[in-house]
């Protein structure tokens, strides 16, 4: 029973996170939060960004590119790097937060998109694979 409860809670939280728009995330983490963000909200914002980052990196490593030196390919066999990220070692959660904030500020026309998509776009722009 305990496992079933955990699965339901995780599923609900994942659905809430996936449904959050850039506008909602921007309001909570960047705009309205300037002087009144709580430690809990700040932890949520950092955790959300870190979670998106780790999900992308983990997916790239385990599904798209399980080898040490492979290059992901599209259906035609060509390289598929335009949506991949290569985050250098040592990048902190605070740096990811600032990169994301800059992307949100510089791309207000896309804030109706899901927050996770905007965060991925910020990461792709900041850490493209070469």
C-alpha positions in Angstrom: 0.0 0.0 0.0 2.8 2.4 0.9 4.4 1.9 -2.6 1.1 2.6 -4.3 0.7 5.8 -2.3 4.2 7.0 -3.3 3.5 6.2 -7.0 0.3 8.2 -6.9 2.0 11.2 -5.2 4.9 11.2 -7.7 2.5 11.0 -10.6 0.4 13.9 -9.4 3.5 16.0 -8.7 5.0 15.2 -12.1 1.7 16.2 -13.8 1.6 19.5 -11.9 5.2 20.2 -12.9 4.7 19.3 -16.5 1.6 21.6 -16.7 3.2 24.7 -15.2 3.6 27.4 -17.8 6.5 29.7 -18.2 4.3 32.6 -17.0 3.6 30.8 -13.8 7.2 29.8 -13.2 8.3 33.3 -14.1 5.9 34.9 -11.6 6.9 32.5 -8.8 10.7 32.5 -9.3 11.7 35.6 -11.1 9.3 38.6 -11.3 7.0 38.8 -8.3 9.5 37.0 -6.2 12.1 39.8 -6.1 11.8 40.6 -2.4 9.2 38.2 -1.1 10.4 34.7 -2.3 10.4 32.2 0.6 13.2 29.7 1.1 10.6 27.0 0.1 9.8 28.8 -3.1 13.5 29.3 -3.9 14.1 25.7 -3.2 11.3 24.7 -5.5 12.6 26.9 -8.3 16.1 25.6 -8.0 14.9 22.1 -7.7 12.7 22.4 -10.8 15.5 23.7 -12.9 17.9 21.1 -11.6 15.3 18.4 -12.2 14.8 19.4 -15.8 18.6 19.6 -16.3 19.2 16.1 -14.8 16.3 14.6 -16.7 17.7 15.8 -20.0 21.3 14.8 -19.2 20.2 11.4 -17.9 18.0 10.8 -21.0 20.9 11.7 -23.3 23.2 9.3 -21.4 21.0 6.3 -21.0 18.6 6.4 -24.0 20.0 8.5 -26.8 23.7 7.9 -26.2 24.6 5.0 -23.8 28.3 4.8 -24.9 31.1 7.0 -23.6 31.8 8.7 -27.0 28.8 8.3 -29.2 27.0 10.9 -31.1 23.2 10.7 -31.1 21.7 10.3 -34.6 18.5 11.1 -36.2 16.5 8.7 -38.4 18.7 9.3 -41.4 21.9 8.6 -39.4 23.0 12.2 -39.2 24.1 13.9 -35.9 21.3 15.0 -33.6 22.9 17.7 -31.4 20.7 20.7 -31.7 18.5 19.8 -28.7 21.2 18.2 -26.6 23.1 19.9 -23.8 26.6 19.5 -22.7 26.8 21.0 -19.2 30.4 21.5 -18.1 31.5 19.9 -14.8 31.3 22.3 -11.9 28.2 24.3 -13.1 26.2 25.1 -10.0 22.4 25.2 -9.4 22.8 28.9 -8.9 24.3 29.3 -12.3 21.5 27.2 -13.9 19.0 29.5 -12.1 20.6 32.6 -13.5 20.8 31.2 -17.0 17.2 30.2 -16.9 16.2 33.6 -15.5 18.1 35.4 -18.4 16.3 33.2 -20.9 12.9 34.0 -19.5 13.6 37.7 -19.4 14.9 37.7 -23.0 12.1 35.6 -24.4 8.8 36.9 -23.0 6.9 36.0 -26.2 7.2 32.3 -25.3 6.2 32.4 -21.6 2.9 30.6 -22.4 4.9 27.5 -23.2 5.5 24.8 -20.6 8.2 25.9 -18.1 10.2 22.7 -18.7 10.4 23.5 -22.4 11.7 27.0 -21.8 14.2 25.7 -19.3 15.4 23.2 -21.9 15.7 26.0 -24.5 17.8 28.0 -22.0 20.1 25.1 -21.4 20.4 24.3 -25.2 21.4 28.0 -25.8 23.9 28.1 -22.9 25.4 24.6 -23.2 25.2 23.4 -26.9 27.1 20.2 -27.7 29.7 20.7 -30.4 
